[in-house]
Amino acid sequence: MQYLLAIDAGTGSIRAVLFDVLGNQIAISQREWTHLEEAGVEGSMAFDFRQGWKLCTACIKEAIQGIDAHDILAVSASSMREGIVVYDKDKNELWGVANVDSRAGEQVKYLKNLSASMERDFYLKSGQTFALSSMPRLLWLKENRADVYEKATYFTMISDWVLFKLCGELACEPSNGGTAGAFSLQSRDWDKEQFTLCGLKDLFVPILESGEVLGKVSQKASDETRLCSQTLVVMGGGDVQIGTAGLGANALGDAVILGGSFWQQEINIASSTPLSNEMRLRVNPHVIQGISQAEGITFFSGLVMRWFRDSLGGGKSYAQLEKMAQSVPVGSYGIMPIFSDAMNYGKWYHASPSFIGLGLDPQKYNVASMFRALQENACIVSAINLEHIKAFSGVSPSSLIFASGASQGKLWPQILCDVTGLHVKVPVVKEATALGVAMAGGIGAGVFHDYAEAGKSLVKIEKTYEPNERNFETYRQIKEKWVKIYAKQLELVDEGLISSMWKAPGI
């Protein structure tokens, strides 16, 4: 049997997942890692590339244990988006930050004030605002670590760093590189002028498409990982974009919701689609040429559920809580969770976490009804984001694929179906990022012609949910009410009476 190895460098851990060429998961190895807070630098979350590589090699060795390394055709990688690594002229790592790094708030404010139109002009080309892009972070480096910035010659995303460590070559691919900003959605290449206007020097590496071969495993990396030096090293992608490919969402109009720590709503649109001056949504390059993805993000949905389980769940598991919630009627007795707002990328902040509409009847207002209300609310916010994508792009899907942790529940997929009014498909493989990375490796190795062929070969649907029209109408009314309530809660934040759950840097 021949194999494909996927490396997934996420926010909280790194893992190596071995698949056979039929898409069966053979082995997995995972290590948690910690992003370092720099002393005296508020909001900093540095990427520890030295320790990170040790953990990566440990995962690889464990995942391929007992496998003849010569049978591994290719290795590819994905990572958290926005995280970057900076290198000197000899390709030595100098500095890196994780996606959650928020040190550059002052630099975001500076860039916003530098020109009234610059952020909007950049957004209309790249689909990115300053809040999560690399430019404020690199400007922070220039202003606060001048000695490091002076040596800086290149930068890549973290997935590209993994591949660099494996083969010694530096390159970047669009789906992750595009999240750094300074990128053209139409040409799928760097827009270097954006760096110049921000006062930054040229740090760009070549762009290769996902599935293109970067090189072969170097002898040094072979010694460190036990991979064969003839194994191909193939360009991968950003975790969300390559994860949607791993779900078979490869055509224009395909829609996906990834229900993890954050919920991402993704709809495939043409790369030539004009962007909106409202800057409400994020737009990223897909791993597939000619396609971009309009993205809405529902903040902290999975993390809020974890908090609820650990603080109020009484030691019960998610499955037990969901079973209790099945007896709660649609609408959860009017409980309105106030956590994530619908996405507003140009001015992105949230109200203070709270529940509105609780009563004192313990038969109605209890752990089960609050849990269901949280499930409903994640779906309502996601539905609003999908409506905004439709309004901007004109794309109106009739169904969506629901994946990641939330899709494993029995109740949540049906709620999502009823709230959106769309058919909801749950795939057999719900953790799709690693499978998408394996597809990229397979394309590079010639196992698949492209992602479309890989998706047809490997993606299987486990269950399809049908919407209930009566519930859809009920949720439509709840959604309208929730929007008005949330707006009032934001006013309390604006008045300084309570604190926002989260604000984008520079807000």
C-alpha positions in Angstrom: 0.0 0.0 0.0 1.1 3.6 -0.7 0.5 6.5 1.7 0.1 10.3 2.0 1.2 12.2 5.1 -0.6 15.3 6.3 0.9 17.8 8.8 -1.7 20.0 10.5 -0.3 22.9 12.6 -3.3 24.2 14.5 -3.7 26.9 17.1 -3.4 24.6 20.0 -1.6 21.6 18.7 0.3 20.0 15.8 -0.5 16.6 14.4 0.7 14.2 11.7 -2.0 12.1 10.1 -1.1 9.2 7.8 -3.6 8.2 5.1 -3.5 5.5 2.5 -4.2 6.6 -1.1 -7.9 5.4 -0.7 -8.4 8.0 2.0 -8.4 5.7 5.0 -6.8 7.2 8.1 -4.0 4.8 9.1 -2.3 6.6 12.0 -2.4 9.9 13.9 0.0 11.5 16.3 -0.7 14.8 18.1 1.2 17.1 20.4 -0.1 20.2 22.2 2.0 23.3 21.9 2.0 26.7 23.6 2.5 30.1 22.0 4.8 32.2 24.1 3.8 35.6 25.6 6.8 37.9 25.3 7.7 39.7 28.5 6.2 43.2 28.5 4.4 42.8 25.2 0.7 42.9 25.8 -1.3 40.6 23.6 1.8 38.8 22.2 1.6 35.1 21.2 4.9 34.3 19.7 5.3 31.2 17.6 8.0 28.9 19.1 9.5 27.5 15.9 12.4 25.7 17.7 10.2 23.7 20.1 7.5 23.5 17.4 9.8 21.6 15.0 10.8 19.2 17.8 7.1 18.4 18.3 6.5 18.1 14.6 9.3 15.6 14.1 8.0 13.6 17.1 4.5 13.5 15.6 5.9 12.4 12.2 8.0 9.6 13.6 5.2 8.3 15.7 2.6 8.4 12.8 4.8 6.5 10.4 6.1 4.0 12.9 5.9 0.5 11.4 5.5 1.9 7.8 8.1 1.5 5.1 9.0 5.2 4.5 9.6 4.4 0.8 5.8 3.8 0.5 5.0 7.4 1.6 4.5 9.2 -1.7 4.2 12.7 -0.5 3.9 15.0 2.5 2.0 18.3 2.7 0.9 20.7 5.4 -1.8 23.1 6.6 -1.8 25.5 9.5 -3.7 28.1 11.4 -4.2 31.0 9.1 -2.5 34.4 9.7 0.4 32.9 11.7 3.8 33.9 10.1 7.5 33.2 10.3 10.2 35.6 9.4 13.6 34.5 8.0 17.0 36.1 7.3 18.9 36.0 4.0 20.3 32.5 4.8 16.8 31.2 5.6 17.3 31.0 9.3 14.1 31.7 11.3 14.2 35.0 13.1 10.8 35.6 14.5 7.2 34.2 14.4 3.7 34.9 15.7 0.7 32.7 16.0 -2.7 33.6 14.6 -3.9 34.7 18.0 -1.2 37.3 18.4 -2.8 40.7 19.0 0.3 42.8 19.9 -0.1 45.2 17.0 -3.2 47.2 18.1 -1.3 50.5 17.9 0.0 49.7 14.5 -3.5 48.9 13.3 -4.7 52.3 14.5 -1.7 54.0 12.8 -2.4 52.4 9.5 -6.1 53.2 9.7 -5.3 56.8 10.4 -2.5 57.0 7.7 -5.1 57.3 5.0 -8.9 57.4 5.2 -9.3 55.1 2.2 -6.2 52.8 2.4 -7.7 49.9 4.4 -10.8 49.9 2.1 -8.6 50.0 -1.0 -6.5 47.1 0.3 -9.6 45.2 1.2 -11.1 45.5 -2.3 -8.0 43.8 -3.7 -7.2 41.3 -1.0 -10.4 40.6 1.0 -8.5 41.4 4.2 -8.6 44.2 6.7 -5.7 45.3 8.9 -7.1 43.4 12.0 -5.7 40.0 11.2 -3.1 40.7 8.4 0.6 40.5 8.6 1.3 44.2 7.9 0.6 45.6 11.4 2.6 42.8 13.0 5.6 43.4 10.7 5.3 47.1 11.4 5.5 46.3 15.1 8.6 44.3 14.5 10.2 47.2 12.6 9.4 49.6 15.4 10.2 47.4 18.4 12.8 44.9 17.2 14.7 46.9 14.7 17.7 44.6 14.8 15.5 41.6 13.8 13.7 43.6 11.2 17.0 44.7 9.6 18.0 41.1 9.1 14.5 40.0 7.9 14.5 39.0 4.2 11.5 36.6 3.8 8.3 35.7 5.5 5.9 32.8 5.1 2.9 31.3 6.7 3.4 28.5 9.3 2.3 25.7 7.0 4.9 26.9 4.5 7.4 26.8 7.4 6.6 23.2 8.0 7.4 22.4 4.3 10.5 24.5 4.4 11.8 22.5 7.4 11.1 19.3 5.4 12.8 20.3 2.1 14.7 23.6 2.6 12.8 25.6 0.1 10.7 28.7 0.8 7.4 29.4 -1.0 3.9 30.3 -0.1 0.5 29.3 -1.5 -2.6 31.5 -2.0 -5.2 30.1 0.5 -3.0 30.8 3.5 -0.8 33.5 2.1 -3.9 35.5 1.1 -4.8 35.8 4.8 -1.6 37.8 5.4 -3.0 40.6 3.2 -0.9 42.3 0.5 -2.4 39.8 -1.9 -4.6 40.0 -5.0 -7.6 37.7 -5.1 -7.8 38.0 -8.9 -4.2 37.3 -9.8 -3.5 34.9 -6.8 -0.2 36.6 -6.3 1.3 39.2 -3.9 0.3 42.8 -4.1 3.7 44.2 -3.1 2.6 47.9 -3.3 0.6 47.4 -0.1 3.8 46.7 1.9 5.4 49.8 0.4 2.5 52.0 1.3 2.7 50.7 4.9 6.4 51.4 5.1 7.5 47.8 4.9 10.2 46.3 2.8 9.8 43.4 0.3 9.8 40.2 2.2 7.9 38.1 -0.3 8.7 34.5 -1.4 7.4 32.9 -4.6 3.8 31.8 -4.8 3.0 28.1 -5.7 -0.5 26.7 -6.0 -1.7 24.0 -3.6 -0.8 20.6 -4.9 2.4 21.8 -6.6 5.6 20.0 -5.7 8.0 22.2 -3.7 10.8 19.7 -3.5 11.8 16.4 -1.8 12.5 15.6 1.8 16.1 16.8 2.6 18.6 14.4 4.0 18.7 16.5 7.2 14.9 16.3 7.6 15.0 12.6 6.7 17.4 12.0 9.6 15.2 14.0 11.9 11.8 12.5 10.9 12.7 9.0 9.4 10.9 10.1 6.2 12.5 8.9 2.9 14.6 11.5 1.1 12.7 10.7 -2.1 9.3 11.6 -0.6 7.7 14.6 -2.4 7.1 17.8 -0.4 3.9 19.4 -1.7 2.2 22.8 -1.2 -0.8 22.6 1.2 -3.0 25.3 2.4 -4.8 27.3 5.1 -6.7 25.0 7.5 -10.2 26.3 6.6 -9.7 26.4 2.8 -8.0 23.1 2.5 -10.5 21.7 5.0 -13.4 22.6 2.7 -11.6 20.9 -0.2 -11.4 17.9 2.1 -15.2 18.0 2.2 -15.5 18.0 -1.5 -16.6 21.7 -1.7 -14.7 22.4 -4.9 -17.3 24.0 -7.2 -18.7 27.5 -7.4 -21.7 27.9 -5.0 -20.7 25.1 -2.7 -21.3 26.1 0.9 -19.7 24.7 4.1 -19.9 25.4 7.8 -17.0 24.3 9.9 -18.3 24.0 13.5 -15.1 24.0 15.7 -13.8 26.4 18.3 -14.9 29.2 15.9 -17.6 28.5 13.3 -16.6 29.5 9.7 -19.2 29.8 7.0 -17.7 29.4 3.6 -19.3 29.9 0.2 -17.3 29.4 -3.0 -17.4 32.4 -5.3 -15.6 33.4 -8.5 -12.2 35.1 -7.9 -13.4 37.9 -10.1 -16.4 38.8 -7.9 -16.2 42.5 -6.9 -15.9 43.1 -3.2 -18.2 45.3 -1.2 -17.2 48.7 0.3 -19.0 47.6 3.5 -16.1 45.3 4.4 -18.5 43.1 6.4 -17.2 39.8 5.3 -13.7 38.3 4.8 -12.8 36.9 1.3 -10.0 34.4 0.9 -8.4 32.5 -2.0 -9.6 28.9 -2.1 -7.0 26.2 -2.7 -8.6 25.9 -6.2 -7.6 28.3 -8.9 -10.3 30.7 -10.1 -12.3 30.4 -6.8 -12.4 32.5 -3.7 -14.4 31.9 -0.5 -16.6 34.5 1.1 -16.3 33.9 4.8 -18.3 34.7 7.9 -17.0 33.8 11.3 -19.0 33.1 14.4 -16.7 33.8 17.3 -16.0 31.3 20.1 -19.0 29.0 19.5 -17.1 25.8 20.4 -15.2 27.6 23.2 -18.5 28.9 24.7 -19.9 25.4 24.7 -16.8 24.1 26.5 -17.1 26.9 29.1 -20.8 26.0 29.6 -20.0 22.3 30.0 -17.2 22.9 32.4 -18.8 25.6 34.5 -22.6 24.8 34.5 -22.8 21.3 33.0 -22.6 19.4 36.3 -19.9 17.0 35.0 -22.1 15.9 32.0 -20.6 15.3 28.6 -21.7 17.1 25.4 -23.7 14.1 24.4 -25.5 14.0 27.7 -26.3 17.7 27.6 -27.5 17.5 24.0 -29.8 14.6 24.9 -31.3 16.7 27.7 -31.7 19.6 25.3 -33.8 17.4 22.9 -36.8 17.7 25.2 -36.6 21.6 25.1 -39.0 23.2 22.6 -37.8 25.2 19.6 -36.8 28.7 20.9 -35.6 27.5 24.3 -38.4 29.4 26.1 -37.1 32.7 24.8 -33.6 32.5 26.1 -31.3 34.8 24.1 -27.5 34.1 24.4 -25.3 37.1 23.8 -21.9 36.0 22.7 -20.7 36.3 19.1 -22.2 38.9 16.8 -22.6 38.5 13.1 -19.3 39.3 11.4 -18.4 42.9 10.7 -14.8 42.7 9.5 -14.3 46.5 9.1 -15.4 47.2 12.8 -15.2 43.8 14.5 -16.2 43.6 18.2 -18.7 41.9 20.4 -21.1 42.5 23.3 -20.4 41.3 26.8 -21.1 37.5 27.2 -24.6 37.1 28.8 -28.0 35.4 28.7 -31.1 37.5 28.2 -34.6 36.3 28.8 -34.1 33.9 31.7 -37.0 33.2 34.0 -37.4 31.7 37.5 -39.3 28.6 36.5 -36.8 25.8 37.0 -38.7 23.5 34.8 -38.1 25.8 31.9 -35.0 27.8 32.7 -32.2 25.3 33.4 -29.1 23.7 32.1 -30.9 21.9 29.3 -32.7 25.0 27.9 -29.6 27.1 28.2 -27.6 24.5 26.3 -30.1 24.3 23.5 -30.3 28.1 23.4 -26.5 28.2 22.8 -26.8 25.6 20.0 -29.6 27.6 18.4 -27.7 30.9 18.7 -24.6 29.5 17.0 -26.9 28.5 14.1 -28.7 31.9 14.0 -25.5 33.9 13.9 -24.2 31.6 11.1 -27.4 32.0 9.2 -27.1 35.8 9.4 -23.5 35.5 8.0 -24.8 33.3 5.2 -27.5 35.9 4.4 -24.8 38.6 4.2 -22.7 36.5 1.9 -25.8 36.0 -0.4 -26.5 39.7 -0.4 -22.9 40.6 -1.4 -22.2 37.7 -3.9 -25.6 36.8 -5.2 -24.8 33.2 -4.5 -27.7 31.3 -2.8 -26.9 27.7 -2.0 -29.7 25.1 -1.5 -27.6 22.9 0.8 -24.5 23.1 2.9 -21.9 20.7 4.3 -21.6 20.7 8.1 -18.3 19.4 9.5 -15.9 19.5 12.5 -16.8 18.8 16.1 -20.3 20.3 16.3 -21.5 18.1 13.4 -21.0 15.0 15.5 -24.0 15.8 17.6 -27.5 14.5 17.0 -29.4 17.7 17.6 -27.2 20.5 16.4 -27.2 19.5 12.6 -31.0 19.5 12.7 -31.2 22.9 14.4 -28.8 24.3 11.7 -31.0 22.8 9.0 -34.1 24.4 10.5 -32.5 27.8 11.2 -31.0 28.1 7.7 -33.8 26.4 5.8 -31.1 24.5 3.8 -30.4 20.8 3.4 -27.5 19.9 5.7 -25.1 17.2 4.7 -22.8 15.7 7.4 -19.8 13.8 5.9 -18.3 10.6 7.2 -14.9 12.3 7.7 -15.8 15.3 9.8 -12.2 16.5 10.6 -11.6 17.3 7.0 -8.4 19.5 7.2 -6.0 16.6 7.3 -7.9 14.8 4.5 -7.6 17.9 2.4 -3.9 18.1 3.0 -3.6 14.4 2.0 -5.5 15.3 -1.2 -2.9 18.0 -1.9 -0.1 15.5 -1.4 -2.0 13.1 -3.7 -2.3 15.7 -6.4 1.4 16.5 -6.2 2.2 12.8 -6.4 -0.1 12.2 -9.4 -2.6 10.0 -7.5 -5.3 12.6 -8.3 -5.6 15.0 -11.2 -7.1 17.8 -9.0 -9.2 18.4 -5.9 -12.4 17.7 -7.8 -11.2 14.2 -8.6 -9.9 13.7 -5.1 -13.2 14.8 -3.6 -15.3 12.4 -5.8 -13.0 9.6 -4.8 -12.7 10.2 -1.1 -15.6 12.2 0.3 -18.6 10.3 1.5 -21.8 11.7 3.1 -23.0 10.0 6.3 -26.4 11.7 6.7 -28.5 14.5 5.1 -31.0 16.6 7.2 -34.2 18.1 5.8 -35.5 21.4 7.1 -38.8 21.7 9.1 -40.7 24.7 7.6 -42.6 25.5 10.8 -39.3 25.6 12.8 -37.7 27.7 10.0 -40.4 30.3 10.4 -40.1 30.3 14.2 -36.4 30.7 14.0 -36.8 33.6 11.5 -38.8 35.5 14.1 -36.3 34.7 16.9 -33.4 35.8 14.6 -35.1 39.2 14.1 -35.6 39.7 17.8 -32.1 38.6 18.6 -30.6 41.2 16.2 -32.4 44.0 18.0 -31.4 42.7 21.5 -27.8 42.3 20.5 -27.7 45.9 19.2 -28.8 47.1 22.6 -26.1 45.1 24.3 -23.5 46.6 22.0 -24.6 50.1 23.2 -23.6 49.1 26.7 -20.1 48.3 25.5 -20.0 51.6 23.5 -20.9 53.5 26.7 -18.2 51.7 28.7 -20.6 50.1 31.1 -19.5 46.6 30.3 -16.6 44.9 28.5 -16.6 43.4 25.0 -16.1 39.7 24.8 -13.5 40.4 22.0 -12.4 43.4 20.0 -10.2 43.3 16.9 -6.8 44.9 17.3 -7.0 48.7 16.8 -10.8 49.0 17.6 
